[in-house]
Amino acid sequence: MRALLTNYHQSPRKVRLVADLIRGKTVPQARVALSFLMQKSSGAFSKLLESAVANSRNSGISPEGLMVKHVSVDKGAVARRARPFGRGRSGTLRKTYSIIKIELAPASAKGAKKRKIRNSKSEKI
């Protein structure tokens, strides 16, 4: 269950703050976190999360038992604009767009690696 948003008009650095917040949470927890967040990109993330949930419903999987397995924010297109500077010169403003990908998975398969318990006696040998 994946969803993709391309050419989102905000820089990836700002969008990654929201992505880090919802990564690893269940779908209801992510919805609550996004509803109380005051970032500009939280609205886009909530719509994208709902799109991924709708994709899971179409696949026949219940959305209640899902968690946000993977969220990635990549750099998209760069729009270049000209801006006048002092002494008759001109400079460029670079407006970077973002590409956001969300992947949902069942909550039972969290993807966490099992830690191997080390025996201190066996390490000394």
GUVEX-721800 format. One record per atom (N, C-alpha, C): residue number from 1; residue in three letters; atom name; z, y, x. Coordinates in steps of 0.2 Angstrom, whole numbers, plus 2048, in hexadecimal, padded with zeros to 3 digits. Each point is the difference from the previous one (the first is absolute). Last residue first. Example, Ala and Ser with C-alpha at 12.3 -4.5 7.8 and 13.67 -1.06 7.14 Angstrom:
! GUVEX-721800
SITE  zado  tidren  figu    w    v    u
SITE     2     ser     N  823  7F5  840
SITE     2     ser    CA  801  806  804
SITE     2     ser     C  803  805  7FC
SITE     1     ala     N  800  7E4  802
SITE     1     ala    CA  800  806  7FC
SITE     1     ala     C  800  806  804
***
This chain:
! GUVEX-721800
SITE  zado  tidren  figu    w    v    u
SITE   125     ile     N  87D  7B3  8B5
SITE   125     ile    CA  7FD  7FA  804
SITE   125     ile     C  7FA  801  803
SITE   124     lys     N  80B  810  7F1
SITE   124     lys    CA  803  800  807
SITE   124     lys     C  7FD  7FA  804
SITE   123     glu     N  7FB  803  7E9
SITE   123     glu    CA  7FD  805  804
SITE   123     glu     C  802  800  807
SITE   122     ser     N  80B  7F2  7F0
SITE   122     ser    CA  7F9  7FD  802
SITE   122     ser     C  7FC  805  804
SITE   121     lys     N  815  807  7F6
SITE   121     lys    CA  801  7FA  805
SITE   121     lys     C  7F9  7FE  803
SITE   120     ser     N  802  810  7EE
SITE   120     ser    CA  801  803  807
SITE   120     ser     C  801  7FA  805
SITE   119     asn     N  7F0  800  7EA
SITE   119     asn    CA  807  7FD  802
SITE   119     asn     C  801  803  807
SITE   118     arg     N  7F1  80B  7EB
SITE   118     arg    CA  801  7FD  807
SITE   118     arg     C  806  7FD  802
SITE   117     ile     N  7F0  804  7E9
SITE   117     ile    CA  807  800  803
SITE   117     ile     C  800  7FD  807
SITE   116     lys     N  7EB  80C  7F2
SITE   116     lys    CA  802  7FA  803
SITE   116     lys     C  807  801  803
SITE   115     arg     N  7F3  80B  7EA
SITE   115     arg    CA  803  801  807
SITE   115     arg     C  803  7FA  803
SITE   114     lys     N  7EB  805  7EE
SITE   114     lys    CA  807  7FD  801
SITE   114     lys     C  802  801  807
SITE   113     lys     N  7EF  811  7F2
SITE   113     lys    CA  801  7FA  805
SITE   113     lys     C  807  7FE  800
SITE   112     ala     N  7F4  80C  7EB
SITE   112     ala    CA  804  801  805
SITE   112     ala     C  800  7FA  805
SITE   111     gly     N  7F4  803  7EB
SITE   111     gly    CA  7FD  801  806
SITE   111     gly     C  804  801  806
SITE   110     lys     N  804  7FC  7E7
SITE   110     lys    CA  801  807  803
SITE   110     lys     C  7FC  801  807
SITE   109     ala     N  800  7EF  7EA
SITE   109     ala    CA  7FD  800  807
SITE   109     ala     C  800  807  803
SITE   108     ser     N  809  7FE  7EB
SITE   108     ser    CA  803  7FA  803
SITE   108     ser     C  7FE  800  807
SITE   107     ala     N  7F7  810  7F0
SITE   107     ala    CA  807  802  804
SITE   107     ala     C  803  7FA  804
SITE   106     pro     N  7E5  803  7FB
SITE   106     pro    CA  806  7FE  7FD
SITE   106     pro     C  806  801  804
SITE   105     ala     N  7EC  811  804
SITE   105     ala    CA  801  7F9  801
SITE   105     ala     C  806  7FE  7FC
SITE   104     leu     N  7ED  816  805
SITE   104     leu    CA  806  7FD  7FD
SITE   104     leu     C  800  7F9  801
SITE   103     glu     N  7F4  817  80C
SITE   103     glu    CA  800  7F9  7FF
SITE   103     glu     C  806  7FD  7FD
SITE   102     ile     N  7F1  819  805
SITE   102     ile    CA  807  7FD  7FE
SITE   102     ile     C  7FE  7F9  7FF
SITE   101     lys     N  7F5  817  80D
SITE   101     lys    CA  7FF  7F9  7FE
SITE   101     lys     C  807  7FD  7FE
SITE   100     ile     N  7F2  819  806
SITE   100     ile    CA  806  7FD  7FE
SITE   100     ile     C  7FF  7F9  7FE
SITE    99     ile     N  7F4  816  80E
SITE    99     ile    CA  7FF  7FA  7FD
SITE    99     ile     C  806  7FC  7FF
SITE    98     ser     N  7FA  81C  804
SITE    98     ser    CA  804  7FA  802
SITE    98     ser     C  7FD  7FA  7FC
SITE    97     tyr     N  7F8  81A  80C
SITE    97     tyr    CA  801  7FC  7FA
SITE    97     tyr     C  804  7FA  801
SITE    96     thr     N  7FE  819  80D
SITE    96     thr    CA  7FF  7F9  800
SITE    96     thr     C  802  7FD  7FA
SITE    95     lys     N  7F7  818  80A
SITE    95     lys    CA  804  7FE  7FA
SITE    95     lys     C  7FF  7F8  800
SITE    94     arg     N  7FD  815  813
SITE    94     arg    CA  7FE  7F9  7FE
SITE    94     arg     C  805  7FE  7FB
SITE    93     leu     N  7F6  818  80A
SITE    93     leu    CA  805  7FD  7FC
SITE    93     leu     C  7FE  7F9  7FF
SITE    92     thr     N  7F6  813  813
SITE    92     thr    CA  7FF  7FB  7FB
SITE    92     thr     C  807  7FD  7FD
SITE    91     gly     N  7F7  819  80A
SITE    91     gly    CA  803  7FA  802
SITE    91     gly     C  7FF  7FB  7FA
SITE    90     ser     N  7F7  81A  80C
SITE    90     ser    CA  800  7FB  7FA
SITE    90     ser     C  803  7FA  803
SITE    89     arg     N  7FF  81C  808
SITE    89     arg    CA  7FF  7F9  801
SITE    89     arg     C  801  7FC  7FA
SITE    88     gly     N  804  818  805
SITE    88     gly    CA  7F9  7FE  7FD
SITE    88     gly     C  7FE  7F9  801
SITE    87     arg     N  816  80A  805
SITE    87     arg    CA  7FB  803  805
SITE    87     arg     C  7F9  7FD  7FE
SITE    86     gly     N  814  7F2  7F4
SITE    86     gly    CA  800  807  803
SITE    86     gly     C  7FA  801  805
SITE    85     phe     N  7FC  7EE  7ED
SITE    85     phe    CA  806  802  804
SITE    85     phe     C  7FF  807  803
SITE    84     pro     N  7F5  7F0  7E9
SITE    84     pro    CA  800  805  805
SITE    84     pro     C  806  801  804
SITE    83     arg     N  7F6  7E9  7F6
SITE    83     arg    CA  805  805  7FE
SITE    83     arg     C  7FF  806  806
SITE    82     ala     N  7F3  7E7  7F4
SITE    82     ala    CA  800  806  805
SITE    82     ala     C  805  805  7FE
SITE    81     arg     N  7FF  7E4  7FC
SITE    81     arg    CA  7FF  807  7FD
SITE    81     arg     C  801  805  805
SITE    80     arg     N  7FD  7E3  7FC
SITE    80     arg    CA  801  806  804
SITE    80     arg     C  7FE  806  7FD
SITE    79     ala     N  809  7E6  7FA
SITE    79     ala    CA  7FC  806  7FE
SITE    79     ala     C  801  805  804
SITE    78     val     N  803  7E5  802
SITE    78     val    CA  802  806  802
SITE    78     val     C  7FC  805  7FE
SITE    77     ala     N  806  7E5  7F8
SITE    77     ala    CA  7FB  805  802
SITE    77     ala     C  804  807  802
SITE    76     gly     N  810  7EC  800
SITE    76     gly    CA  7FA  800  7FD
SITE    76     gly     C  7FB  805  803
SITE    75     lys     N  818  7F1  808
SITE    75     lys    CA  7FC  807  800
SITE    75     lys     C  7F9  7FF  7FD
SITE    74     asp     N  815  7F0  7F9
SITE    74     asp    CA  7FC  801  805
SITE    74     asp     C  7FC  807  7FF
SITE    73     val     N  816  7F0  7F7
SITE    73     val    CA  7FD  806  7FF
SITE    73     val     C  7FC  802  807
SITE    72     ser     N  80C  7E9  7F2
SITE    72     ser    CA  7FE  803  806
SITE    72     ser     C  7FC  807  7FE
SITE    71     val     N  812  7EA  7F7
SITE    71     val    CA  7FD  807  7FE
SITE    71     val     C  7FE  803  807
SITE    70     his     N  809  7E7  7F5
SITE    70     his    CA  7FD  803  805
SITE    70     his     C  7FD  807  7FD
SITE    69     lys     N  80E  7F2  7F3
SITE    69     lys    CA  800  7FC  806
SITE    69     lys     C  7FD  804  806
SITE    68     val     N  80D  804  7E8
SITE    68     val    CA  7FB  803  804
SITE    68     val     C  800  7FD  807
SITE    67     met     N  807  7F2  7E9
SITE    67     met    CA  803  805  805
SITE    67     met     C  7FA  803  804
SITE    66     leu     N  805  7F0  7E7
SITE    66     leu    CA  7FC  803  806
SITE    66     leu     C  804  805  804
SITE    65     gly     N  805  7F4  7EA
SITE    65     gly    CA  802  7FD  806
SITE    65     gly     C  7FC  802  806
SITE    64     glu     N  7FB  809  7EA
SITE    64     glu    CA  808  801  801
SITE    64     glu     C  802  7FC  806
SITE    63     pro     N  7E9  800  7F7
SITE    63     pro    CA  802  805  804
SITE    63     pro     C  807  801  802
SITE    62     ser     N  7F0  7E9  7FA
SITE    62     ser    CA  805  805  7FD
SITE    62     ser     C  802  805  805
SITE    61     ile     N  7E8  7F3  800
SITE    61     ile    CA  807  800  803
SITE    61     ile     C  804  805  7FD
SITE    60     gly     N  7E8  7FB  7FC
SITE    60     gly    CA  804  7FC  7FD
SITE    60     gly     C  807  7FF  803
SITE    59     ser     N  7EC  80F  805
SITE    59     ser    CA  800  7F9  804
SITE    59     ser     C  805  7FB  7FC
SITE    58     asn     N  7FF  816  7F8
SITE    58     asn    CA  7F9  7FD  7FF
SITE    58     asn     C  7FF  7F9  804
SITE    57     arg     N  814  80D  803
SITE    57     arg    CA  800  7FE  7F9
SITE    57     arg     C  7F9  7FC  7FE
SITE    56     ser     N  803  80B  815
SITE    56     ser    CA  804  7FA  800
SITE    56     ser     C  800  7FD  7F9
SITE    55     asn     N  7F6  815  803
SITE    55     asn    CA  7FC  7FB  803
SITE    55     asn     C  803  7F9  800
SITE    54     ala     N  80C  813  7F8
SITE    54     ala    CA  7FB  7FE  7FB
SITE    54     ala     C  7FB  7FA  803
SITE    53     val     N  810  80A  80F
SITE    53     val    CA  803  7FB  7FA
SITE    53     val     C  7FB  7FE  7FB
SITE    52     ala     N  7F9  80F  810
SITE    52     ala    CA  801  7FA  804
SITE    52     ala     C  803  7FB  7FB
SITE    51     ser     N  7FD  816  7F9
SITE    51     ser    CA  7FA  7FD  800
SITE    51     ser     C  801  7F9  803
SITE    50     glu     N  812  80E  7FF
SITE    50     glu    CA  7FF  7FD  7FA
SITE    50     glu     C  7F9  7FD  800
SITE    49     leu     N  807  80A  814
SITE    49     leu    CA  804  7FA  7FE
SITE    49     leu     C  7FE  7FD  7F9
SITE    48     leu     N  7F6  814  806
SITE    48     leu    CA  7FD  7FB  804
SITE    48     leu     C  804  7F9  7FF
SITE    47     lys     N  808  814  7F6
SITE    47     lys    CA  7F9  7FE  7FD
SITE    47     lys     C  7FD  7FA  803
SITE    46     ser     N  813  80A  80A
SITE    46     ser    CA  802  7FD  7FA
SITE    46     ser     C  7FA  7FD  7FC
SITE    45     phe     N  7FD  80D  814
SITE    45     phe    CA  802  7F9  802
SITE    45     phe     C  802  7FC  7F9
SITE    44     ala     N  7F9  817  7FF
SITE    44     ala    CA  7FA  7FB  801
SITE    44     ala     C  803  7F9  802
SITE    43     gly     N  810  810  7FC
SITE    43     gly    CA  7FC  7FF  7FA
SITE    43     gly     C  7FA  7FC  801
SITE    42     ser     N  80E  807  812
SITE    42     ser    CA  803  7FB  7FC
SITE    42     ser     C  7FD  7FF  7FA
SITE    41     ser     N  7FA  810  811
SITE    41     ser    CA  7FC  7FA  800
SITE    41     ser     C  804  7FB  7FC
SITE    40     lys     N  809  816  804
SITE    40     lys    CA  7FA  800  7FC
SITE    40     lys     C  7FD  7FA  7FF
SITE    39     gln     N  81B  801  802
SITE    39     gln    CA  7FA  801  805
SITE    39     gln     C  7F9  800  7FB
SITE    38     met     N  818  7FD  7FA
SITE    38     met    CA  7FD  806  7FF
SITE    38     met     C  7FA  801  804
SITE    37     leu     N  80E  7EA  7F4
SITE    37     leu    CA  7FE  803  806
SITE    37     leu     C  7FC  807  7FF
SITE    36     phe     N  809  7EF  7EF
SITE    36     phe    CA  804  805  802
SITE    36     phe     C  7FE  804  807
SITE    35     ser     N  7F3  7EE  7F6
SITE    35     ser    CA  801  805  7FB
SITE    35     ser     C  805  806  802
SITE    34     leu     N  7FB  7ED  80E
SITE    34     leu    CA  7FB  805  800
SITE    34     leu     C  801  805  7FA
SITE    33     ala     N  80F  7EF  803
SITE    33     ala    CA  800  804  806
SITE    33     ala     C  7FB  805  800
SITE    32     val     N  801  7F0  7EF
SITE    32     val    CA  805  804  7FF
SITE    32     val     C  801  805  806
SITE    31     arg     N  7EF  7EF  800
SITE    31     arg    CA  7FF  805  7FB
SITE    31     arg     C  805  805  7FF
SITE    30     ala     N  803  7EE  80F
SITE    30     ala    CA  7FB  805  803
SITE    30     ala     C  7FF  805  7FB
SITE    29     gln     N  80E  7EE  7FA
SITE    29     gln    CA  803  805  804
SITE    29     gln     C  7FC  805  803
SITE    28     pro     N  7F6  7EF  7F2
SITE    28     pro    CA  805  805  7FC
SITE    28     pro     C  804  805  805
SITE    27     val     N  7F2  7EF  80B
SITE    27     val    CA  7FC  805  7FC
SITE    27     val     C  804  805  7FC
SITE    26     thr     N  80B  7F6  816
SITE    26     thr    CA  7FD  7FD  7FA
SITE    26     thr     C  7FC  805  7FC
SITE    25     lys     N  803  804  81B
SITE    25     lys    CA  804  800  7FA
SITE    25     lys     C  7FC  7FC  7FA
SITE    24     gly     N  7F7  804  817
SITE    24     gly    CA  805  7FB  800
SITE    24     gly     C  805  800  7F9
SITE    23     arg     N  7F4  816  807
SITE    23     arg    CA  7FE  7FA  803
SITE    23     arg     C  806  7FB  800
SITE    22     ile     N  800  818  7F8
SITE    22     ile    CA  7FF  7FA  7FB
SITE    22     ile     C  7FE  7FA  803
SITE    21     leu     N  804  814  80E
SITE    21     leu    CA  805  7FF  7FB
SITE    21     leu     C  800  7FA  7FB
SITE    20     asp     N  7EF  807  811
SITE    20     asp    CA  806  7FC  803
SITE    20     asp     C  806  7FF  7FB
SITE    19     ala     N  7ED  80C  7F9
SITE    19     ala    CA  7FE  7F9  801
SITE    19     ala     C  806  7FC  803
SITE    18     val     N  801  818  7FE
SITE    18     val    CA  801  7FD  7F9
SITE    18     val     C  7FF  7F8  801
SITE    17     leu     N  7FC  80D  813
SITE    17     leu    CA  807  801  7FE
SITE    17     leu     C  801  7FC  7F9
SITE    16     arg     N  7EA  802  808
SITE    16     arg    CA  804  7FB  803
SITE    16     arg     C  807  800  7FF
SITE    15     val     N  7F1  812  7FA
SITE    15     val    CA  800  7FA  7FB
SITE    15     val     C  804  7FA  803
SITE    14     lys     N  7FD  814  80D
SITE    14     lys    CA  804  801  7FB
SITE    14     lys     C  800  7FA  7FB
SITE    13     arg     N  7F2  7FF  812
SITE    13     arg    CA  807  800  803
SITE    13     arg     C  805  802  7FA
SITE    12     pro     N  7E8  7FF  7FD
SITE    12     pro    CA  803  7F9  800
SITE    12     pro     C  807  801  802
SITE    11     ser     N  7F4  814  7F3
SITE    11     ser    CA  800  7FD  806
SITE    11     ser     C  804  7F9  801
SITE    10     gln     N  7F3  809  7EA
SITE    10     gln    CA  806  802  803
SITE    10     gln     C  800  7FC  807
SITE     9     his     N  7F1  7FD  7EB
SITE     9     his    CA  7FF  807  804
SITE     9     his     C  807  802  802
SITE     8     tyr     N  7F3  7E7  7FC
SITE     8     tyr    CA  805  804  7FD
SITE     8     tyr     C  801  806  805
SITE     7     asn     N  7EF  7ED  801
SITE     7     asn    CA  7FF  807  800
SITE     7     asn     C  805  804  7FC
SITE     6     thr     N  801  7E7  7FA
SITE     6     thr    CA  7FC  803  806
SITE     6     thr     C  800  808  7FF
SITE     5     leu     N  80F  7E9  7F8
SITE     5     leu    CA  7FE  807  7FE
SITE     5     leu     C  7FD  803  806
SITE     4     leu     N  806  7E5  7F5
SITE     4     leu    CA  7FE  805  806
SITE     4     leu     C  7FE  807  7FD
SITE     3     ala     N  80E  7E6  7FB
SITE     3     ala    CA  7FD  806  7FD
SITE     3     ala     C  7FF  804  806
SITE     2     arg     N  806  7E4  7FA
SITE     2     arg    CA  7FF  806  804
SITE     2     arg     C  7FE  806  7FC
SITE     1     met     N  809  7E5  7FF
SITE     1     met    CA  800  806  7FC
SITE     1     met     C  800  806  804
***
